[in-house]
Amino acid sequence: MSLVNRQMMTVHTFFIALTVFLMGILCLTSSGELIYTELGKKVSLGLGLFWAVRLYFQFFGYSGELWKGKRFETTVHVLFSFLWLYVSASFLLVYLG
């Protein structure tokens, strides 16, 4: 991989991790606002859509060859599928709720 591609991947990976970390901090420190305010519900809708798209990519963004027939990889695939389903449904239910 060329230097520019390696550095872009590093920077993008850092900012994705930072975004997910900040989402967690937001949920831990402002759960009441996310649930009971209009702005919070809109933020919850955005977070729910973010994780629903992540769930979609769990099945259609990665080749099944990466996990099918491999016990550990299949277990991780199933567990994370349930995690993305739970997280996206939780945020979307807050928005609807």
Residue, then its C-alpha position, 0 to 999 in steps of 0.5 A: m500500500s502506498l504511503v498516502n493510502r496507508q496514512m489515509m486509512t490510519v486517519h480515517t480509522f482514528f476518526i471513526a473510532l473517535t466518533v463511535f467513542l463520542m457516541g458512547i460518551l453522549c449516551l452515558t452522559s445525556s441519556g435523559e436528553l436523548i430520550y425526552t427532548e425533541l433534539g435528543k430524539k432527532v439525534s437518536l434517529g440519526l444514531g439509529l440509522f447509523w447503526a442500522v446501516r452498519l447492520y446492513f453492511q454486516f450482511f452485504g458489505y462483507s463476503g460470507e467467505l470471511w466467516k462461513g464454515k469457521r466457528f470463531e468467525t461465525t460466532v463473532h459475526v452472529l454476536f455482532s449482528f445481534l449487537w448492531l440490531y439491538v443498538s439500532a432498534s434501541f435508538l429507533l425506538v427512542y425516536l418513535g417513542 
